[in-house]
Amino acid sequence: MNRLTLHIITSLFVVTSFMNCAQSNSHSRRPVTAIQVQPKKKNFKLGEEIQLNLQTKLKEGTLEKIEILIDGKLVQTSKNLTNSFIYKTRNFGVGKHIVKVSALKSDGVSGDNYDEILVTSDTKPIKYSYQIVAEYPHNTSHFTQGLEFKNNQLYEGTGQEGTSSIYQLDIKTSKVLKEYKLENKYFGEGITILNNKIYQLTYKNKIGFVYDLNTFKLLNTWNYKSNEGWGLTNDGHSLIMSDGTENIYYIHPETYKEEKRIQICNEYNIVPNVNELEYIKGEIWANIWQTDTIIIIDPESGKVKGEINLSGLSGTIMQSQREPIDVLNGIAWNPFTDKIYVTGKFWPKIFEIKLIKSSN
């Protein structure tokens, strides 16, 4: 080995050692904050207090500040290495919440740490069973995704590629009075009617359609951020959308911007698979996918206020129906008559039901 080669190898070793040392020092200079949640649990009832105990370790330098953020919102700033903070869960509502602690040193180097807590409902939902009041025919080729009354007329949105449509129907006969068929590439989902327009979601295309209520003419399209579109309703002001998770989104009907979102929780946990929606007398009713349950949701807090057990409906149909049926899906409330209707995908019937409050 000649002197030049030895010099190059030595130089490379020095540079590499310097870089590794620099990276190590840079990493070690970050402040590290330990988060301890008291009481020591991950699930809290709405209204409980949470204490966050923080301890920041510094290997060098001085601390500039500590910031505590809950769901990305700054809630506390401190300059102490060790501190405790008390928070009321009622201030940030039910659902999953991310706690982020960011420690910043005077030289600009920062370090972040995270924790997650779950806040569940502080009330038990009222349990309901049902009584069948009347039965009406339903087209068994309709993969029902949305059901809604407007001006005493029934409208339905259906799904699956190649068969997705919106309909105006005669509920007594199931006769199609008006139809608009989507292109075969679209899988239709929930519908709702607001300001003389029909809004419709699609399953995985991330696109919504807007139609004229009277002519079914396509007026506009819009895009949403959710990976999937499931259920759709409205409160007279905003579109209210589900995407198969525990989240419900409020969307402006003209700008299509998200206005707010809520998470659905009962007294035990979040409630996922929220599907077809209907807004009834200031409450959100929702099918829970692949179950015989409809839940009643407080639209402000996301708390489950009621649970309707509709078991038995599909079983009655299956005994007399040769063709296969799919899950319960479809809730419609007629404000003209104050009657509630439910159906399912490929079901031969639409049922008018009356709720019966359970004794227990």
C-alpha positions as CSV (number, residue, x, y, z in Angstrom):
1,M,0.0,0.0,0.0
2,N,1.5,3.3,-1.0
3,R,1.4,6.6,0.9
4,L,-1.3,8.1,-1.3
5,T,-3.7,5.1,-0.8
6,L,-3.0,5.2,2.9
7,H,-3.7,9.0,3.0
8,I,-7.0,8.5,1.1
9,I,-8.2,5.7,3.4
10,T,-7.3,7.7,6.5
11,S,-9.1,10.8,5.2
12,L,-12.2,8.8,4.4
13,F,-12.2,7.3,7.9
14,V,-11.9,10.7,9.5
15,V,-14.7,12.1,7.4
16,T,-17.0,9.1,8.0
17,S,-16.3,9.2,11.8
18,F,-17.0,12.9,11.8
19,M,-20.3,12.5,10.0
20,N,-21.4,9.6,12.3
21,C,-20.5,11.7,15.3
22,A,-22.3,14.7,14.0
23,Q,-25.4,12.6,13.3
24,S,-25.2,11.0,16.7
25,N,-24.8,14.4,18.4
26,S,-27.6,15.9,16.4
27,H,-29.9,13.0,17.5
28,S,-28.8,13.1,21.1
29,R,-29.4,16.9,21.3
30,R,-33.1,16.5,20.7
31,P,-35.2,16.9,23.9
32,V,-37.1,13.8,25.0
33,T,-40.4,14.2,26.8
34,A,-42.0,11.3,28.6
35,I,-45.9,11.5,28.8
36,Q,-47.7,9.8,31.7
37,V,-51.5,9.8,31.7
38,Q,-53.3,9.6,35.0
39,P,-55.4,7.6,35.8
40,K,-53.3,4.9,34.1
41,K,-55.8,3.9,31.4
42,K,-56.5,4.6,27.7
43,N,-60.3,4.8,27.9
44,F,-62.1,7.6,29.7
45,K,-65.8,8.4,30.1
46,L,-66.9,11.8,28.8
47,G,-66.6,14.3,31.7
48,E,-63.7,12.6,33.4
49,E,-60.5,14.6,34.2
50,I,-57.2,13.6,32.7
51,Q,-53.8,14.5,34.2
52,L,-50.8,14.7,32.0
53,N,-47.5,14.4,33.8
54,L,-44.6,15.5,31.6
55,Q,-40.8,15.1,32.2
56,T,-38.4,16.4,29.6
57,K,-34.8,15.2,29.5
58,L,-32.0,17.4,28.1
59,K,-28.5,16.2,27.4
60,E,-27.4,19.7,26.6
61,G,-28.7,23.2,26.0
62,T,-31.6,25.0,27.6
63,L,-35.4,24.5,27.2
64,E,-37.2,27.2,25.4
65,K,-40.8,25.9,25.8
66,I,-43.1,22.9,25.8
67,E,-46.3,22.8,23.8
68,I,-49.2,20.4,24.3
69,L,-51.5,19.8,21.4
70,I,-54.7,17.7,21.3
71,D,-55.8,16.7,17.8
72,G,-53.4,19.3,16.4
73,K,-54.9,22.2,18.5
74,L,-52.5,24.0,20.9
75,V,-54.0,23.8,24.5
76,Q,-51.0,24.5,26.7
77,T,-47.5,26.1,26.7
78,S,-44.9,25.8,29.5
79,K,-41.2,26.5,30.1
80,N,-40.8,23.9,32.8
81,L,-38.9,20.6,32.4
82,T,-41.4,18.8,34.7
83,N,-45.0,19.8,34.8
84,S,-48.5,18.4,35.3
85,F,-51.7,19.5,33.5
86,I,-55.3,18.8,34.1
87,Y,-57.8,18.5,31.2
88,K,-61.5,17.8,31.2
89,T,-62.5,15.3,28.5
90,R,-65.8,17.2,28.0
91,N,-63.8,20.0,26.3
92,F,-62.7,17.8,23.4
93,G,-65.6,15.3,23.1
94,V,-66.0,11.6,22.5
95,G,-63.7,9.6,20.2
96,K,-60.0,9.0,19.7
97,H,-57.7,11.9,20.5
98,I,-54.0,12.3,19.8
99,V,-51.9,14.1,22.5
100,K,-48.7,15.6,21.1
101,V,-46.0,17.1,23.3
102,S,-43.4,19.2,21.5
103,A,-40.3,20.3,23.4
104,L,-38.3,23.1,21.9
105,K,-34.7,24.1,22.9
106,S,-33.3,27.6,22.6
107,D,-31.1,26.5,19.7
108,G,-34.2,25.6,17.7
109,V,-33.8,21.8,18.1
110,S,-37.1,20.1,18.9
111,G,-38.5,16.7,19.9
112,D,-42.0,15.4,19.7
113,N,-43.8,12.6,21.6
114,Y,-47.3,11.2,21.1
115,D,-50.0,9.4,23.0
116,E,-53.6,8.4,22.2
117,I,-56.7,8.4,24.5
118,L,-60.2,7.3,23.9
119,V,-63.2,9.1,25.3
120,T,-66.4,7.1,25.4
121,S,-70.0,8.2,25.9
122,D,-71.2,9.0,29.4
123,T,-74.7,7.7,28.7
124,K,-76.2,4.4,27.8
125,P,-78.3,4.3,24.6
126,I,-82.0,3.6,24.9
127,K,-82.8,0.2,23.4
128,Y,-85.7,-0.2,20.9
129,S,-87.4,-3.1,19.2
130,Y,-89.9,-2.7,16.4
131,Q,-93.3,-3.4,15.1
132,I,-94.1,-3.8,11.4
133,V,-96.9,-1.4,10.5
134,A,-97.1,-2.0,6.8
135,E,-95.2,-3.7,3.9
136,Y,-94.6,-2.4,0.4
137,P,-93.0,-4.1,-2.7
138,H,-89.4,-3.4,-3.4
139,N,-87.5,-4.2,-6.6
140,T,-85.2,-7.2,-5.8
141,S,-82.7,-6.0,-8.4
142,H,-82.0,-2.8,-6.4
143,F,-78.8,-2.9,-4.4
144,T,-80.1,-0.2,-2.0
145,Q,-77.6,2.4,-0.9
146,G,-79.8,5.4,-0.1
147,L,-83.5,5.9,0.6
148,E,-85.2,9.3,1.2
149,F,-88.5,11.1,1.0
150,K,-89.0,14.6,-0.4
151,N,-92.3,16.3,-1.0
152,N,-94.1,13.0,-0.1
153,Q,-92.2,11.2,-2.9
154,L,-89.7,8.3,-2.4
155,Y,-86.2,8.4,-3.9
156,E,-83.7,5.6,-3.9
157,G,-80.0,5.3,-4.8
158,T,-78.5,2.0,-5.8
159,G,-75.0,0.6,-6.2
160,Q,-72.7,-1.9,-7.9
161,E,-70.9,-1.2,-11.2
162,G,-73.2,-1.4,-14.1
163,T,-76.4,-1.1,-12.1
164,S,-76.0,2.1,-10.1
165,S,-78.9,4.5,-10.5
166,I,-81.1,7.1,-8.8
167,Y,-84.9,6.6,-8.9
168,Q,-88.1,8.3,-8.0
169,L,-90.5,5.5,-7.0
170,D,-94.2,4.9,-6.2
171,I,-93.9,3.4,-2.8
172,K,-97.2,1.5,-3.0
173,T,-96.3,-0.3,-6.3
174,S,-92.5,0.1,-6.5
175,K,-93.1,1.5,-10.0
176,V,-90.2,3.6,-11.3
177,L,-91.4,7.2,-12.1
178,K,-88.0,8.6,-13.0
179,E,-84.5,7.2,-13.4
180,Y,-80.9,8.3,-14.0
181,K,-78.3,5.6,-14.6
182,L,-74.7,6.1,-13.8
183,E,-71.8,5.1,-16.1
184,N,-70.8,1.5,-15.6
185,K,-67.5,2.5,-14.0
186,Y,-69.2,4.1,-11.0
187,F,-70.5,2.3,-7.9
188,G,-73.3,4.4,-6.5
189,E,-73.6,5.0,-2.7
190,G,-75.8,7.1,-0.4
191,I,-78.1,9.9,-1.6
192,T,-79.8,13.0,0.0
193,I,-81.9,15.8,-1.2
194,L,-81.2,19.5,-0.3
195,N,-82.2,22.8,-2.0
196,N,-84.0,20.9,-4.8
197,K,-80.9,19.0,-5.6
198,I,-80.1,15.3,-5.3
199,Y,-76.6,14.5,-4.0
200,Q,-75.0,11.1,-4.5
201,L,-71.8,9.5,-3.4
202,T,-69.7,6.8,-5.0
203,Y,-67.9,4.0,-3.3
204,K,-64.3,4.3,-4.2
205,N,-64.2,6.9,-6.9
206,K,-64.0,9.8,-4.4
207,I,-66.5,11.7,-6.6
208,G,-70.0,12.9,-5.8
209,F,-72.8,13.8,-8.3
210,V,-75.4,16.6,-8.0
211,Y,-78.7,16.4,-10.0
212,D,-81.7,18.6,-10.5
213,L,-84.5,17.1,-8.3
214,N,-87.2,17.7,-10.9
215,T,-85.4,16.6,-14.1
216,F,-82.6,14.4,-12.8
217,K,-80.3,16.4,-15.0
218,L,-76.6,16.1,-13.9
219,L,-75.6,19.6,-12.7
220,N,-72.2,19.1,-11.1
221,T,-69.6,16.8,-9.6
222,W,-67.5,17.2,-6.5
223,N,-64.7,15.4,-4.8
224,Y,-64.2,14.4,-1.2
225,K,-61.1,13.4,0.7
226,S,-62.4,10.2,2.3
227,N,-61.2,7.0,0.6
228,E,-64.7,5.7,0.4
229,G,-68.2,7.2,0.2
230,W,-71.0,5.3,2.1
231,G,-74.0,7.1,3.6
232,L,-75.4,10.6,3.0
233,T,-78.1,12.8,4.6
234,N,-78.5,16.5,5.5
235,D,-79.8,18.6,8.4
236,G,-81.2,21.3,6.1
237,H,-77.9,23.2,6.0
238,S,-75.0,20.8,5.5
239,L,-74.5,17.5,3.8
240,I,-73.7,14.8,6.4
241,M,-71.5,11.9,5.1
242,S,-70.2,8.6,6.4
243,D,-67.3,6.6,5.0
244,G,-67.5,3.3,6.7
245,T,-65.4,4.4,9.7
246,E,-66.6,5.9,13.0
247,N,-66.4,9.4,11.5
248,I,-69.2,11.5,10.2
249,Y,-68.4,14.6,8.1
250,Y,-70.4,17.8,7.7
251,I,-69.9,19.2,4.2
252,H,-70.9,22.6,2.7
253,P,-73.5,21.8,-0.1
254,E,-72.0,24.5,-2.4
255,T,-68.3,24.7,-1.7
256,Y,-68.0,21.0,-0.7
257,K,-65.5,21.9,2.0
258,E,-65.5,20.0,5.3
259,E,-67.2,22.1,8.0
260,K,-66.6,19.7,10.9
261,R,-66.5,16.1,11.8
262,I,-67.7,14.0,14.7
263,Q,-66.7,10.5,15.9
264,I,-69.4,8.0,16.9
265,C,-69.1,6.4,20.3
266,N,-71.2,4.4,22.6
267,E,-70.5,3.8,26.3
268,Y,-67.8,1.3,25.5
269,N,-65.9,2.2,22.3
270,I,-66.0,3.9,19.0
271,V,-68.7,2.5,16.6
272,P,-67.2,1.8,13.1
273,N,-69.0,0.6,9.9
274,V,-71.4,3.6,10.0
275,N,-73.3,3.2,6.7
276,E,-76.6,4.6,5.4
277,L,-77.8,7.8,7.1
278,E,-81.1,9.6,7.7
279,Y,-81.7,12.8,9.6
280,I,-84.9,12.5,11.7
281,K,-86.1,15.2,14.0
282,G,-82.7,16.5,14.9
283,E,-81.0,13.1,15.2
284,I,-78.9,11.1,12.8
285,W,-80.0,7.5,12.3
286,A,-77.4,5.1,10.9
287,N,-77.3,1.5,9.7
288,I,-74.3,-0.4,11.1
289,W,-73.0,-2.4,8.1
290,Q,-73.5,-6.2,8.3
291,T,-75.7,-6.0,11.4
292,D,-79.4,-5.7,12.1
293,T,-78.8,-2.6,14.1
294,I,-79.7,1.0,13.5
295,I,-78.2,3.5,15.9
296,I,-79.5,7.0,16.8
297,I,-76.7,9.6,17.1
298,D,-76.5,13.0,18.7
299,P,-75.4,15.2,15.8
300,E,-73.5,17.6,18.1
301,S,-71.4,15.2,20.3
302,G,-71.4,11.9,18.3
303,K,-72.8,10.0,21.3
304,V,-75.1,7.0,20.6
305,K,-78.5,7.9,22.1
306,G,-80.4,4.8,20.9
307,E,-80.1,1.4,19.4
308,I,-82.8,-0.2,17.3
309,N,-82.7,-4.0,17.0
310,L,-84.2,-5.0,13.7
311,S,-83.3,-8.7,13.9
312,G,-86.0,-10.9,12.3
313,L,-86.8,-8.7,9.3
314,S,-84.3,-10.4,7.0
315,G,-85.1,-13.8,8.4
316,T,-88.8,-13.4,7.5
317,I,-87.9,-12.5,3.9
318,M,-85.4,-15.3,3.5
319,Q,-88.0,-17.9,4.4
320,S,-90.2,-16.9,1.4
321,Q,-87.6,-15.5,-1.0
322,R,-85.8,-17.7,-3.5
323,E,-83.3,-15.1,-4.6
324,P,-80.5,-14.2,-2.2
325,I,-80.8,-11.0,-0.3
326,D,-78.0,-8.8,1.2
327,V,-77.7,-6.7,4.3
328,L,-80.2,-4.3,5.9
329,N,-79.5,-0.9,4.3
330,G,-82.0,1.9,3.7
331,I,-83.7,4.3,6.1
332,A,-86.3,6.8,5.1
333,W,-88.5,9.2,7.1
334,N,-91.5,10.9,5.5
335,P,-92.0,14.2,7.3
336,F,-95.5,14.6,5.7
337,T,-96.8,11.5,7.5
338,D,-94.1,11.1,10.2
339,K,-93.6,7.5,9.2
340,I,-90.3,5.5,9.1
341,Y,-89.4,3.0,6.5
342,V,-86.5,0.5,6.2
343,T,-85.3,-2.0,3.6
344,G,-82.1,-3.8,2.5
345,K,-80.0,-4.6,-0.6
346,F,-82.0,-6.9,-3.0
347,W,-84.9,-7.0,-0.5
348,P,-88.4,-7.7,-1.9
349,K,-90.0,-5.5,0.6
350,I,-89.9,-2.0,2.2
351,F,-91.2,-2.1,5.8
352,E,-93.0,0.7,7.6
353,I,-92.0,0.3,11.2
354,K,-92.8,1.7,14.6
355,L,-90.3,1.8,17.4
356,I,-91.0,0.0,20.7
357,K,-89.0,1.1,23.7
358,S,-87.5,-1.8,25.6
359,S,-88.3,-2.2,29.3
360,N,-84.7,-3.0,30.3
